[in-house]
Amino acid sequence: MQELLMNALLSHTVNRAFVFDNYTWNPDGPDYSDYNGKLIPSRIPLSAIMSGPVIGASWPHGDPTPRSVTREYFKQVCPKPLFIHSTEINEDLRLDSEVPASVIFDKWVDKLNSIDNPCVEITRDSYQLFEIWLFGSKRILSIWPRLSKSPVLRDFSWSPLILRTFAQNAHLFGANQPPFRFVPSYLRPSSLTSIVPSELHNVEPLLKPEKTDPIPGLLVLHIRRGDFGAHCAHLAKWSSDWNGFNKFSALPDKFRPPTPIGWGETTEENVQMYMKRCFPTIDQIALRVREVLADQQKVHGNKKELKRVYVMTNGDKEWLEELKEALMEVKQWDAVITSRDIYLSWEAKPVAQAVDMLIGQRAQVFIGNGFSSLTSNIVMFRMLKELPRDDTRFL
């Protein structure tokens, strides 16, 4: 998502229409791809995930930037675009840890502003303009002052499908009527059967980040399982850092990568340190929740009591039952629920992670995984909302 927003920000900055495509797993194959033995959609329309100017809604009144267009439309109106390979700008900058994202961004601004051709396309074999090496380090924070003030982010909204799915499960999170006061009436739980089909095609922002109020009493945890265990061990070997948007200086929890001891080598002590922060055991998760509850008590006393837990996770049901029991030993919550417990229609299942991001975005307190890009998306929106810094934590 962050790469998409950065590309849209670049297009907006140089007053060009942003060209968006599907969320794509496999661009050329069949409609479904095999992922860990399960079929997943190869391509998902962005309109199933988000709304706003990034996917074609109007820019704010008075903004002269052309509206974003689909890839198909671009191909029709620009049959012979000017092709640029990303190495023209990024070759000597992309892997340089001393070069902030803002420098790369400005060089692309200068490059695009120097081109008279109205149709520009980055070649398919290019590196991404803004890569994981940026988003996976503090280098990306240099662009935050511009991104956070841009309508690319300020006029972002989740799609009607995501908002509707949230509404269908709102009772699980303890969300009463007040959190829905900004949601269109046809997306509220009491009106789900009276949706006018034409309204679902409205791409205007439906619920801007500034209006995503926290749900009182809701604690959200992001707990990755499955193949993340091997991923976390790999991160340890390379002394990897947290994702950049998880490293805002104002946030209370910090991570300092250990000094590498060799090419792809580390110590067992470092591996265990990474696993605790990246792929924690049930006991470690319960301990971390106790620590955050204690911190909340010091700051707020009993005024902002956390009463429910939602666990964003891909863990299996048996493991999650053990986790629920352990969390109930920490405190007698009103409820402990997980991603496995919420209702997802057949349309919503392929975009379930976006539903989780909205829930995490609206948590009173969020405990994320610093190594996760999904967590960093949530942190980005929480920082945009200017929520209390002590309410955004990490494992």
Secondary structure, 3 states (H helix, E strand, C coil): CHHHHHHHHHHHHCCCCCEECCEECCCCCCCEEEECCEEEECEECHHHCEECHHHCCCCCCCCCCCCCEEHHHHHHHCCCCEEECCHHHHCCCCCCCCCCHHHHHHHHHHHHHCCCCCCEEECCCCCCCCCHHHHCCHHHHHHHHHHCCCHHHHCCEECHHHHHHHHHHHHHHCCCCHHHCCCCHHHCHHHCCCCCHHHHHCCCCCCCHHHCCCEEEEEEEEECCCCHHHHHHHHHHCCCCCCHHHCCCCCCCCCCCCCCCECCECCHHHHHHHHHHHCCCHHHHHHHHHHHHHHHHHHHCCCCCCCEEEEEECCCHHHHHHHHHHHHHHCCCCEEEECCCCCCCCCCHHHHHHHHHHHHHCEEEEEECCCCHHHHHHHHHHHHHCCCHHHEEEC
